[in-house]
Amino acid sequence: CKIVGDARTEAEGLDLFRACNPRLMTLDLLMPESEQLGADDLFATIRKDSPTTAIVVISIQPRDPNADFLAAGAVAYMEKNINVFDQLAATLKNLFPELAAP
């Protein structure tokens, strides 16, 4: 994997997504919202523009049942805590076999 961009706002995230066309994208729900776009809007736009892009949603808050990103196509919803990295690594290795050690 190669990190191709890091955005401060959802609007920057959309610009980077469109410029880089990544296979995997992380979306932090608590990043500062831009006036044009919120996290829900960014997620929906990415799903529409590129249904094959794997999106990992990350939040410091527990999953909100009213915003079910998993049902909408996210590959994972991770709460920011120390215990999620092994789970995320396993999920990504299943999606991207090239990440698995030989």
C-alpha positions as CSV (number, residue, x, y, z in Angstrom):
1,C,0.0,0.0,0.0
2,K,1.1,3.5,-0.7
3,I,-0.4,6.6,1.0
4,V,-1.3,8.9,-1.8
5,G,-3.0,11.7,0.1
6,D,-4.1,13.1,3.5
7,A,-7.0,15.5,3.6
8,R,-7.9,18.0,6.4
9,T,-11.6,18.4,5.3
10,E,-14.2,16.4,3.4
11,A,-13.9,18.8,0.4
12,E,-10.1,18.1,0.3
13,G,-10.8,14.4,0.6
14,L,-13.1,14.4,-2.4
15,D,-10.5,16.4,-4.4
16,L,-7.8,13.8,-3.5
17,F,-10.1,10.9,-4.2
18,R,-10.9,12.2,-7.7
19,A,-7.2,13.0,-8.4
20,C,-5.8,9.7,-7.1
21,N,-8.6,7.2,-7.6
22,P,-7.5,5.0,-4.7
23,R,-8.4,1.3,-4.2
24,L,-8.7,2.0,-0.4
25,M,-9.8,5.1,1.4
26,T,-10.2,5.8,5.1
27,L,-12.9,8.3,6.2
28,D,-12.7,9.9,9.6
29,L,-16.2,11.0,10.6
30,L,-14.8,13.7,13.0
31,M,-12.7,15.6,10.5
32,P,-13.6,19.3,10.2
33,E,-16.5,19.7,7.8
34,S,-16.3,22.0,4.9
35,E,-19.1,24.3,3.9
36,Q,-19.7,22.3,0.8
37,L,-19.6,18.7,2.1
38,G,-20.0,16.6,5.2
39,A,-18.7,13.0,5.9
40,D,-22.0,11.4,4.9
41,D,-22.0,13.3,1.6
42,L,-18.4,12.4,0.9
43,F,-19.1,8.7,1.6
44,A,-22.1,8.8,-0.7
45,T,-20.2,10.5,-3.5
46,I,-17.4,8.0,-3.3
47,R,-19.8,5.1,-3.4
48,K,-21.5,6.6,-6.4
49,D,-18.4,7.6,-8.3
50,S,-16.4,4.4,-7.5
51,P,-18.4,1.5,-6.1
52,T,-15.2,-0.7,-6.1
53,T,-13.2,1.6,-3.8
54,A,-12.9,0.1,-0.4
55,I,-13.8,2.6,2.3
56,V,-12.9,2.2,6.0
57,V,-14.9,4.5,8.2
58,I,-13.2,5.6,11.4
59,S,-14.7,7.4,14.4
60,I,-13.9,8.1,18.0
61,Q,-17.6,7.5,18.7
62,P,-19.5,4.2,18.7
63,R,-21.3,3.4,15.5
64,D,-24.4,5.5,15.0
65,P,-27.2,3.2,14.0
66,N,-28.8,6.0,12.0
67,A,-25.8,6.3,9.8
68,D,-25.1,2.7,8.8
69,F,-22.1,3.0,6.6
70,L,-21.6,-0.8,6.6
71,A,-25.0,-1.3,5.0
72,A,-24.1,1.4,2.5
73,G,-20.9,-0.4,1.4
74,A,-18.1,0.4,3.8
75,V,-15.8,-2.5,4.3
76,A,-15.3,-1.7,8.0
77,Y,-16.4,0.8,10.7
78,M,-13.6,1.2,13.2
79,E,-13.8,3.0,16.6
80,K,-10.6,4.7,17.4
81,N,-9.1,2.7,20.2
82,I,-6.0,0.6,20.6
83,N,-7.7,-2.7,20.0
84,V,-9.0,-2.2,16.4
85,F,-5.7,-2.4,14.5
86,D,-5.5,-6.2,14.4
87,Q,-9.2,-6.4,13.2
88,L,-8.5,-3.7,10.6
89,A,-5.4,-5.5,9.4
90,A,-7.3,-8.8,9.0
91,T,-10.1,-7.0,7.0
92,L,-7.6,-5.3,4.7
93,K,-5.6,-8.5,4.1
94,N,-8.8,-10.2,3.0
95,L,-9.6,-7.4,0.5
96,F,-6.0,-6.9,-0.6
97,P,-4.1,-10.2,-0.6
98,E,-0.9,-8.5,-1.5
99,L,-0.8,-7.1,2.0
100,A,-0.4,-10.6,3.5
101,A,3.2,-11.6,4.3
102,P,4.6,-14.3,2.0
